[in-house]
Amino acid sequence: MKDKESILELVDTFRHFSKYSGLKPNLSKCEFAGIGVLKSVKMAVCGMKCIDLCKDTMKTVGIHHCYDKNKYLENNFCEAIAKIENALKLWRMRNLTLEGKITVFKNLAISKITFLSFMSNVPKSIIEQLKRIQNEFLWNGSNPKIKYNTLSLDFKNGGLKNVDVDKKIISLRCSWVRKLYDNTCHDWKIIPSFLIKKIFGRKLSVSL
């Protein structure tokens, strides 16, 4: 919405829809926020909560959004790291084999940050923290007995398919390329396609 009048028009549209469908939004639980030049503007509209994204966060599809980088990091990645550490605490007390620990980390730990990594840029500090937690879990806090790169190799190459955190996160980011160049039409493709053409002078062709 571009201004307050647009928001009121949207609410009025909901009101008409509710009249005929019986479905009604709970406006007291709805939130809205200004973005761009209006990012810190606060206003009262129809009982909805207005969020100042310079000070607070708004959570959509499981991710906190705000303009404060420290708050963004704390509410998203630090929260995910805490969940990972709590999940691994329960498994540290069990006498698992190295293969078992790799399976636990792959299915119950790294999975807690997969969606967030898919949707957002992961700070290097978080990647290093993940790798530290991973090594401490696999080797019970002792020095690794097998090199990280070797452990991440396939079975046929002498590894145990351990999660390579760096490559895992890179692969999640690169998966957007496939989505960008498939045959579907979506509005979200407009901006990245425009920027690619602006930087390279043409739309790149990618073989999927």
HUSUL-V456924 format. One line per field, one symbol per residue. ss: DSSP state (2 for helix, 1 for strand, 0 for the rest). burial: # if it has 24 or more other ideal C-beta (glycine too) atoms within 12 Angstrom, else .. Layout:
BEGIN
ss: ???
burial: ???
END
This chain:
BEGIN
ss: 0002222222222222222220000022201110022200000010011110000001110011100022222222222222222222222200000222222222222222222222200002222222222222220000000002222000222000000022222222222222220000000022222222222200000000
burial: ......#...#...................####..........#..#.####...##.....####....##.###.###..##..#..#.........##.###.###.###.##.##.##..##.###.###.###........#..##.......#.####..##..#.......#............................
END
